């Protein structure tokens, strides 16, 4: 187990064990190495349905929304801002991520100000450095300053190894509280037991993106068998496994039925033998 999740909203509410992912909400990705966001583009026309889905997620109890300036080439933040406009800000936990063009000296504050403007909020709960790039270290002290000022509440990293995270810890005045990783029941290459033990020891919450490799999960015989034993779906088992190892999954769902299905995963209690079996995949 990674440990008890300690992150909270500003009003003191605990985070729901399943977050709201927003990758490709009002956006798409077509690789273009010459582009600022490497091919991420805004997609307009489906905002009403996406806003309704986010609001449904909030209505049924989710309170953690994961964003990034990369998503939709910054347009996703605008759509999320519209979705949350009528909700009590202090009861929500909004995370955002700095892209590689935003980590250099003097760049973090103006980008965060842009995030705030697009989201329609006055502070960000959790600000991540999105990946390990050249000069990512230059962002750390800038994030410290924003935390001191109350513009950002927590500092996180994404796709950082143990060694990268330790470097961030050495540089930062404020603790690293989260590391967002590609992690699911079928992919554990970057989040092995040593990584999990380190995060537990350092009180770092592992946030799992791509928590449901939907097609692979649906077709996996072991996951199917565990799901059948619990009268659940394979996707629910994949989320339940992450929750029980202490991770915080952030699936993206814009279909109300999928949202409701995902949330039922938090009610599933996998046995010790099932956990071992799934760990072995």
LUMDO-168721 format. One record per residue (C-alpha): residue number from 1; x, y, z. Coordinates in Angstrom, 2 decimals, m for minus. Example, Ala and Ser with C-alpha at 12.3 -4.5 7.8 and 13.67 -1.06 7.14 Angstrom:
% LUMDO-168721
+-----+---------+---------+---------+
:   i :      xx :      yy :      zz :
+-----+---------+---------+---------+
:   1 :   12.30 :   m4.50 :    7.80 :
:   2 :   13.67 :   m1.06 :    7.14 :
+-----+---------+---------+---------+
This chain:
% LUMDO-168721
+-----+---------+---------+---------+
:   i :      xx :      yy :      zz :
+-----+---------+---------+---------+
:   1 :    0.00 :    0.00 :    0.00 :
:   2 :    1.21 :    3.51 :   m0.84 :
:   3 :   m0.59 :    4.99 :    2.12 :
:   4 :   m3.51 :    7.19 :    3.06 :
:   5 :   m4.18 :    9.98 :    0.62 :
:   6 :   m3.51 :   13.28 :    2.37 :
:   7 :   m4.34 :   15.85 :   m0.31 :
:   8 :   m7.44 :   17.91 :    0.41 :
:   9 :   m9.46 :   20.73 :   m1.07 :
:  10 :   m8.98 :   24.16 :    0.45 :
:  11 :  m12.17 :   23.68 :    2.48 :
:  12 :  m10.70 :   20.50 :    3.96 :
:  13 :  m12.63 :   17.91 :    1.97 :
:  14 :  m10.84 :   14.67 :    1.18 :
:  15 :  m10.32 :   13.90 :   m2.48 :
:  16 :  m12.60 :   11.36 :   m4.07 :
:  17 :  m10.58 :    8.17 :   m4.74 :
:  18 :  m11.18 :    8.61 :   m8.47 :
:  19 :  m10.30 :   11.88 :  m10.20 :
:  20 :  m11.57 :   13.45 :  m13.40 :
:  21 :   m9.16 :   13.20 :  m16.31 :
:  22 :   m9.45 :   15.76 :  m19.12 :
:  23 :   m7.01 :   14.54 :  m21.78 :
:  24 :   m8.67 :   15.16 :  m25.18 :
:  25 :  m11.61 :   17.06 :  m23.68 :
:  26 :  m12.19 :   19.63 :  m26.44 :
:  27 :   m8.87 :   18.59 :  m27.87 :
:  28 :   m7.08 :   16.08 :  m30.05 :
:  29 :   m3.52 :   15.00 :  m30.59 :
:  30 :   m1.79 :   14.66 :  m33.94 :
:  31 :    1.97 :   14.45 :  m33.54 :
:  32 :    3.77 :   17.49 :  m34.89 :
:  33 :    7.30 :   17.86 :  m33.48 :
:  34 :    7.50 :   21.46 :  m34.75 :
:  35 :    4.46 :   22.67 :  m32.80 :
:  36 :    4.60 :   24.27 :  m29.36 :
:  37 :    2.35 :   21.56 :  m27.91 :
:  38 :    3.71 :   18.82 :  m30.22 :
:  39 :    0.43 :   18.42 :  m32.09 :
:  40 :   m2.16 :   19.04 :  m29.37 :
:  41 :   m5.02 :   21.01 :  m30.88 :
:  42 :   m8.29 :   22.52 :  m29.73 :
:  43 :  m11.46 :   20.83 :  m30.96 :
:  44 :  m14.65 :   22.86 :  m30.90 :
:  45 :  m18.24 :   21.69 :  m31.21 :
:  46 :  m18.69 :   19.20 :  m28.36 :
:  47 :  m18.21 :   21.53 :  m25.41 :
:  48 :  m21.81 :   21.32 :  m24.19 :
:  49 :  m21.66 :   17.53 :  m23.74 :
:  50 :  m18.22 :   17.68 :  m22.16 :
:  51 :  m19.26 :   20.39 :  m19.70 :
:  52 :  m22.35 :   18.36 :  m18.81 :
:  53 :  m20.16 :   15.28 :  m18.20 :
:  54 :  m17.82 :   17.17 :  m15.88 :
:  55 :  m20.76 :   18.59 :  m13.98 :
:  56 :  m22.27 :   15.13 :  m13.67 :
:  57 :  m18.97 :   13.88 :  m12.23 :
:  58 :  m19.02 :   16.68 :   m9.66 :
:  59 :  m22.68 :   16.04 :   m8.86 :
:  60 :  m22.00 :   12.38 :   m8.03 :
:  61 :  m19.14 :   13.25 :   m5.68 :
:  62 :  m15.90 :   13.60 :   m7.62 :
:  63 :  m14.00 :   16.75 :   m6.72 :
:  64 :  m10.53 :   16.45 :   m8.30 :
:  65 :  m10.09 :   17.66 :  m11.89 :
:  66 :   m6.79 :   17.09 :  m13.67 :
:  67 :   m5.82 :   19.59 :  m16.37 :
:  68 :   m2.72 :   20.60 :  m18.35 :
:  69 :   m1.85 :   23.46 :  m20.65 :
:  70 :   m0.95 :   20.77 :  m23.22 :
:  71 :   m4.52 :   19.49 :  m23.36 :
:  72 :   m6.35 :   21.00 :  m26.29 :
:  73 :   m3.45 :   23.44 :  m26.67 :
:  74 :   m4.77 :   25.22 :  m23.54 :
:  75 :   m8.41 :   25.13 :  m24.71 :
:  76 :   m9.35 :   22.29 :  m22.34 :
:  77 :   m8.75 :   24.64 :  m19.40 :
:  78 :  m11.36 :   27.02 :  m20.83 :
:  79 :  m13.95 :   24.26 :  m21.07 :
:  80 :  m13.19 :   23.06 :  m17.54 :
:  81 :  m13.54 :   26.67 :  m16.38 :
:  82 :  m17.04 :   26.82 :  m17.83 :
:  83 :  m17.96 :   23.52 :  m16.20 :
:  84 :  m16.89 :   24.55 :  m12.69 :
:  85 :  m18.09 :   28.15 :  m12.77 :
:  86 :  m21.17 :   27.52 :  m10.62 :
:  87 :  m19.47 :   25.35 :   m8.01 :
:  88 :  m17.93 :   26.37 :   m4.69 :
:  89 :  m14.26 :   26.76 :   m5.54 :
:  90 :  m12.94 :   25.74 :   m2.12 :
:  91 :  m14.68 :   22.34 :   m2.44 :
:  92 :  m12.87 :   21.53 :   m5.69 :
:  93 :   m9.30 :   20.38 :   m6.22 :
:  94 :   m7.94 :   21.66 :   m9.54 :
:  95 :   m4.60 :   20.39 :  m10.82 :
:  96 :   m2.74 :   21.79 :  m13.83 :
:  97 :    0.57 :   21.06 :  m15.51 :
:  98 :    3.38 :   23.17 :  m16.95 :
:  99 :    4.47 :   22.19 :  m20.46 :
: 100 :    8.13 :   22.22 :  m21.44 :
: 101 :    7.85 :   25.69 :  m22.97 :
: 102 :    6.77 :   27.06 :  m19.59 :
: 103 :    9.52 :   25.98 :  m17.18 :
: 104 :   12.30 :   28.43 :  m18.05 :
: 105 :   13.26 :   31.32 :  m15.80 :
: 106 :   10.49 :   33.93 :  m15.71 :
: 107 :    7.98 :   31.74 :  m17.55 :
: 108 :    6.04 :   30.02 :  m14.77 :
: 109 :    4.14 :   32.99 :  m13.36 :
: 110 :    2.70 :   34.26 :  m16.68 :
: 111 :    1.63 :   30.75 :  m17.65 :
: 112 :   m0.02 :   30.15 :  m14.29 :
: 113 :   m1.80 :   33.49 :  m14.66 :
: 114 :   m3.06 :   32.25 :  m18.01 :
: 115 :   m4.26 :   29.02 :  m16.39 :
: 116 :   m6.15 :   31.01 :  m13.76 :
: 117 :   m7.74 :   33.22 :  m16.39 :
: 118 :   m8.86 :   30.30 :  m18.55 :
: 119 :  m10.14 :   28.30 :  m15.59 :
: 120 :  m11.81 :   31.34 :  m14.04 :
: 121 :  m10.24 :   30.74 :  m10.63 :
: 122 :   m7.88 :   32.55 :   m8.25 :
: 123 :   m5.59 :   29.68 :   m7.24 :
: 124 :   m4.47 :   26.26 :   m8.44 :
: 125 :   m4.51 :   23.44 :   m5.92 :
: 126 :   m1.75 :   21.35 :   m7.48 :
: 127 :    0.79 :   22.52 :  m10.06 :
: 128 :    2.85 :   19.86 :  m11.80 :
: 129 :    5.98 :   20.02 :  m13.87 :
: 130 :    4.61 :   17.89 :  m16.69 :
: 131 :    7.74 :   15.92 :  m17.58 :
: 132 :   11.51 :   15.75 :  m17.28 :
: 133 :   12.94 :   18.21 :  m19.80 :
: 134 :   16.05 :   20.30 :  m20.13 :
: 135 :   15.99 :   23.11 :  m17.56 :
: 136 :   12.93 :   21.79 :  m15.69 :
: 137 :   14.82 :   22.69 :  m12.52 :
: 138 :   14.34 :   26.39 :  m13.30 :
: 139 :   10.62 :   26.03 :  m12.59 :
: 140 :   11.01 :   24.82 :   m9.01 :
: 141 :   11.88 :   28.07 :   m7.24 :
: 142 :    9.23 :   29.88 :   m9.29 :
: 143 :    6.62 :   27.40 :   m8.06 :
: 144 :    7.88 :   27.90 :   m4.50 :
: 145 :    7.21 :   31.63 :   m4.85 :
: 146 :    3.67 :   31.02 :   m6.09 :
: 147 :    2.99 :   28.69 :   m3.17 :
: 148 :    4.29 :   31.32 :   m0.75 :
: 149 :    1.85 :   33.79 :   m2.31 :
: 150 :   m1.13 :   31.41 :   m2.17 :
: 151 :   m1.54 :   31.29 :   m5.95 :
: 152 :   m0.61 :   27.60 :   m5.88 :
: 153 :   m1.26 :   25.25 :   m2.94 :
: 154 :    0.80 :   22.15 :   m3.74 :
: 155 :    3.80 :   21.21 :   m5.91 :
: 156 :    3.78 :   18.03 :   m7.99 :
: 157 :    5.81 :   16.32 :  m10.70 :
: 158 :    4.80 :   14.03 :  m13.53 :
: 159 :    6.75 :   11.22 :  m15.19 :
: 160 :    9.63 :   11.73 :  m12.75 :
: 161 :   11.81 :    8.81 :  m11.70 :
: 162 :   12.88 :    8.39 :   m8.08 :
: 163 :   16.14 :   10.20 :   m8.90 :
: 164 :   14.33 :   13.06 :  m10.66 :
: 165 :   11.94 :   13.39 :   m7.73 :
: 166 :   14.77 :   13.46 :   m5.23 :
: 167 :   16.39 :   16.27 :   m7.19 :
: 168 :   13.13 :   18.21 :   m7.14 :
: 169 :   12.91 :   17.66 :   m3.38 :
: 170 :   16.43 :   19.01 :   m2.89 :
: 171 :   15.68 :   22.11 :   m4.94 :
: 172 :   12.23 :   22.89 :   m3.54 :
: 173 :   11.33 :   24.77 :   m0.39 :
: 174 :    7.91 :   23.10 :   m0.36 :
: 175 :    7.40 :   19.31 :   m0.47 :
: 176 :    6.69 :   17.33 :   m3.60 :
: 177 :    3.24 :   15.92 :   m2.80 :
: 178 :    2.32 :   14.03 :   m5.99 :
: 179 :    3.88 :   12.25 :   m8.94 :
: 180 :    1.57 :   11.57 :  m11.87 :
: 181 :    2.59 :    8.45 :  m13.76 :
: 182 :    1.43 :    6.14 :  m16.55 :
: 183 :    0.23 :    3.33 :  m14.30 :
: 184 :   m2.41 :    0.64 :  m14.62 :
: 185 :   m3.03 :   m3.02 :  m13.90 :
: 186 :   m1.37 :   m4.01 :  m17.18 :
: 187 :    1.47 :   m1.46 :  m17.15 :
: 188 :    3.68 :   m1.16 :  m14.10 :
: 189 :    7.09 :   m0.69 :  m15.75 :
: 190 :    7.57 :    2.84 :  m14.38 :
: 191 :    5.86 :    2.27 :  m11.05 :
: 192 :    7.53 :   m0.77 :   m9.55 :
: 193 :    7.59 :   m1.69 :   m5.89 :
: 194 :   10.72 :    0.38 :   m5.23 :
: 195 :    8.99 :    3.44 :   m6.70 :
: 196 :    5.88 :    2.82 :   m4.59 :
: 197 :    7.94 :    2.31 :   m1.45 :
: 198 :    9.78 :    5.58 :   m2.08 :
: 199 :    6.52 :    7.48 :   m2.54 :
: 200 :    5.06 :    5.99 :    0.62 :
: 201 :    8.14 :    6.94 :    2.61 :
: 202 :    8.10 :   10.50 :    1.25 :
: 203 :    4.31 :   11.03 :    1.50 :
: 204 :    4.05 :   11.45 :   m2.27 :
: 205 :    0.69 :   10.57 :   m3.79 :
: 206 :    0.93 :    8.53 :   m7.00 :
: 207 :   m1.67 :    9.77 :   m9.48 :
: 208 :   m2.35 :    7.27 :  m12.26 :
: 209 :   m3.01 :    8.49 :  m15.78 :
: 210 :   m4.21 :    6.05 :  m18.43 :
: 211 :   m5.62 :    3.95 :  m15.57 :
: 212 :   m7.87 :    1.98 :  m17.91 :
: 213 :   m6.18 :    0.73 :  m21.05 :
: 214 :   m9.74 :    0.00 :  m22.06 :
: 215 :   m9.33 :   m2.47 :  m24.90 :
: 216 :   m6.41 :   m4.32 :  m23.34 :
: 217 :   m8.16 :   m4.45 :  m19.97 :
: 218 :  m11.45 :   m5.61 :  m21.43 :
: 219 :   m9.72 :   m8.46 :  m23.25 :
: 220 :   m7.43 :   m9.64 :  m20.45 :
: 221 :   m8.53 :  m13.06 :  m19.20 :
: 222 :   m7.26 :  m12.59 :  m15.64 :
: 223 :   m9.00 :   m9.24 :  m15.26 :
: 224 :  m12.16 :  m10.73 :  m16.76 :
: 225 :  m12.14 :  m13.58 :  m14.26 :
: 226 :  m11.68 :  m11.24 :  m11.28 :
: 227 :  m14.44 :   m9.01 :  m12.63 :
: 228 :  m16.81 :  m11.96 :  m12.95 :
: 229 :  m16.14 :  m12.93 :   m9.32 :
: 230 :  m17.25 :   m9.46 :   m8.20 :
: 231 :  m20.09 :   m9.03 :  m10.69 :
: 232 :  m18.09 :   m6.07 :  m12.00 :
: 233 :  m16.61 :   m4.92 :  m15.27 :
: 234 :  m12.92 :   m5.28 :  m16.16 :
: 235 :  m12.60 :   m1.48 :  m16.16 :
: 236 :  m13.94 :   m1.36 :  m12.59 :
: 237 :  m11.43 :   m4.00 :  m11.52 :
: 238 :   m8.59 :   m1.99 :  m13.10 :
: 239 :   m9.61 :    1.08 :  m11.10 :
: 240 :  m10.22 :   m0.89 :   m7.90 :
: 241 :   m6.73 :   m2.39 :   m8.12 :
: 242 :   m5.15 :    1.06 :   m8.40 :
: 243 :   m7.16 :    2.36 :   m5.47 :
: 244 :   m6.15 :   m0.59 :   m3.29 :
: 245 :   m2.45 :   m0.08 :   m4.01 :
: 246 :   m2.93 :    3.51 :   m2.91 :
: 247 :   m2.87 :    5.27 :   m6.27 :
: 248 :   m5.34 :    7.94 :   m7.36 :
: 249 :   m6.63 :    7.09 :  m10.85 :
: 250 :   m7.84 :    9.87 :  m13.15 :
: 251 :   m9.86 :    8.25 :  m15.95 :
: 252 :  m11.39 :   10.42 :  m18.63 :
: 253 :  m15.09 :    9.80 :  m19.23 :
: 254 :  m17.59 :   11.99 :  m21.07 :
: 255 :  m20.38 :    9.42 :  m21.02 :
: 256 :  m22.56 :    9.50 :  m17.89 :
: 257 :  m22.90 :    5.71 :  m17.86 :
: 258 :  m19.10 :    5.32 :  m17.94 :
: 259 :  m18.73 :    7.88 :  m15.16 :
: 260 :  m21.21 :    6.03 :  m12.96 :
: 261 :  m19.56 :    2.71 :  m13.83 :
: 262 :  m16.13 :    4.06 :  m12.89 :
: 263 :  m17.30 :    5.37 :   m9.53 :
: 264 :  m18.62 :    1.95 :   m8.49 :
: 265 :  m15.02 :    0.73 :   m8.60 :
: 266 :  m14.42 :    2.47 :   m5.29 :
: 267 :  m16.86 :    0.03 :   m3.66 :
: 268 :  m15.04 :   m3.10 :   m4.84 :
: 269 :  m12.80 :   m4.89 :   m2.34 :
: 270 :  m10.36 :   m7.21 :   m4.08 :
: 271 :   m9.00 :  m10.13 :   m2.08 :
: 272 :   m5.32 :  m10.48 :   m1.23 :
: 273 :   m4.97 :  m13.34 :   m3.70 :
: 274 :   m6.64 :  m11.30 :   m6.44 :
: 275 :   m4.30 :   m8.38 :   m5.75 :
: 276 :   m1.30 :  m10.70 :   m6.08 :
: 277 :   m2.68 :  m12.19 :   m9.28 :
: 278 :   m3.28 :   m8.77 :  m10.82 :
: 279 :    0.14 :   m7.52 :   m9.68 :
: 280 :    1.71 :  m10.34 :  m11.65 :
: 281 :    0.19 :   m9.22 :  m14.96 :
+-----+---------+---------+---------+
